[in-house]
Amino acid sequence: MIPFNKPYLTGKEAHYMYEAVFTGKLSGNGMFTQRCQKYFEDRFGFKKCLLTTSCTDALEMAAILCDVQPGDEVIIPSYTFVSTALAFVRQGAIIVFADSQDGHPNIDADKIESLITPKTKVIVPVHYAGMACDMEKIMTLAEKYNLLVVEDAAQAVDSYLIEPRAKSQEPRALGSIGHLAAFSFHETKNIISGEGGMLAINDDRFIHRAEIIWEKGTNRAEFFRGEVNKYGWVDIGSSFLPSEVIAAFLWAQIEHLDEIQNKRKEHWNRYYEALKPLADKGYFSLPVVPEYATNNAHMFYLVFPSFEERTKLINALKKSDILAVFHYLSLHSSPYYKEKHDGRVLSNCDRFADCLVRLPLFYEVTNNDLDKIIETIKSIYISEF
Ligand SMILES: *Cc1c(COP(=O)(O)O)cnc(C)c1O
């Protein structure tokens, strides 16, 4: 059986967890937490990072920081994971679902402006498959209408925006562009800690309050730095920070980030090159890397002309003991939200929900396995002649 995903261990996870245990500091915001946060700040240019117990938690912190109130509108793509919308729904927001692009599952930035009303407060672009949304357009809109931008960068660690309209600029790390950004270290992502996440804060206005919300509404982080001589209850919040044991695990992954990314890109390219001839014949389409985006090889997917064609592929792979899986169901027609949705048809989103399939992609998948997957796909179409 070739699984869809297999979590990769770099080798030092248990060692660092042991170190955390025997240092005797097990709760959050200790040495490993600060080491991880500093790494992300230094390498990717995030102003301030806070580890969280999940990306969902980081999104919830973002929704609180944006001061989203009941009745406020938040623009979110419908083709995304539940958490992107859920975090804002918990604050009482009305979710205005946006459609995907024609040729890419990412939000269609050209259609956002028509969704903005006086009640709009936040736009939440999701970098699907770790590829940048058109952030230049989105940030311009946000500035024009005085909106906040929260990047759902759950899949987008070590991926970049290239700004074609500002050629002199260096590529900017995804998660460093919006006012706030949320990352995931769930075991299905590129680097992992089982469950885990991080909030990146790029706007100075939010840093002080973020630390308080992170620590149950108290100013404990300041107290630990010796900036105040007692700490107490100063705001709302929750226990959003992970234990040192989780941060220790994550540190072992961070140490191997480049190696992990390079290996994943090799796998991704092997699929791309081998399947291109079939895509050229029109059987399915391959992932498109937008001109303004880099690829962190989070995911390799195919988009079929119909639901039936996709089902045929999934079944054929299953028969050969290969697990390929489809992805999101449109949130605007979910059992929870369909009655609340304003009725707009989001046809690109529905098409990706029906026609997109993800192929196995993980560090330890072998070239033999990849070739077997590729040959199985080819054999379906060759037998059609
Ligand atoms: C994985 C993922 C999440 C949720 O991450 P958790 O860490 O499991 O909470 C949210 N949004 C997107 C786009 C994701 O891929």
Ligand as a Chemical Component Dictionary entry (heavy atoms), coordinates in Angstrom:
data_LIG
# 
_chem_comp.id                   LIG 
_chem_comp.type                 NON-POLYMER 
_chem_comp.pdbx_formal_charge   0 
_chem_comp.three_letter_code    LIG 
# 
loop_
_chem_comp_atom.comp_id 
_chem_comp_atom.atom_id 
_chem_comp_atom.alt_atom_id 
_chem_comp_atom.type_symbol 
_chem_comp_atom.charge 
_chem_comp_atom.model_Cartn_x 
_chem_comp_atom.model_Cartn_y 
_chem_comp_atom.model_Cartn_z 
_chem_comp_atom.pdbx_ordinal 
LIG C1 C1 C 0 -4.141 22.312 7.753  1  
LIG C2 C2 C 0 -4.892 23.559 7.498  2  
LIG C3 C3 C 0 -5.538 24.261 8.520  3  
LIG C4 C4 C 0 -5.653 23.753 9.920  4  
LIG O1 O1 O 0 -4.459 23.514 10.542 5  
LIG P1 P1 P 0 -4.426 22.862 12.012 6  
LIG O2 O2 O 0 -3.027 23.059 12.450 7  
LIG O3 O3 O 0 -4.802 21.427 11.832 8  
LIG O4 O4 O 0 -5.407 23.596 12.848 9  
LIG C5 C5 C 0 -6.142 25.471 8.220  10 
LIG N1 N1 N 0 -6.139 25.958 6.962  11 
LIG C6 C6 C 0 -5.560 25.305 5.947  12 
LIG C7 C7 C 0 -5.570 25.895 4.585  13 
LIG C8 C8 C 0 -4.933 24.074 6.180  14 
LIG O5 O5 O 0 -4.353 23.414 5.157  15 
# 
loop_
_chem_comp_bond.comp_id 
_chem_comp_bond.atom_id_1 
_chem_comp_bond.atom_id_2 
_chem_comp_bond.value_order 
_chem_comp_bond.pdbx_ordinal 
LIG C1 C2 SING 1  
LIG C2 C3 SING 2  
LIG C2 C8 DOUB 3  
LIG C3 C4 SING 4  
LIG C3 C5 DOUB 5  
LIG C4 O1 SING 6  
LIG O1 P1 SING 7  
LIG P1 O2 DOUB 8  
LIG P1 O3 SING 9  
LIG P1 O4 SING 10 
LIG C5 N1 SING 11 
LIG N1 C6 DOUB 12 
LIG C6 C7 SING 13 
LIG C6 C8 SING 14 
LIG C8 O5 SING 15 
# 
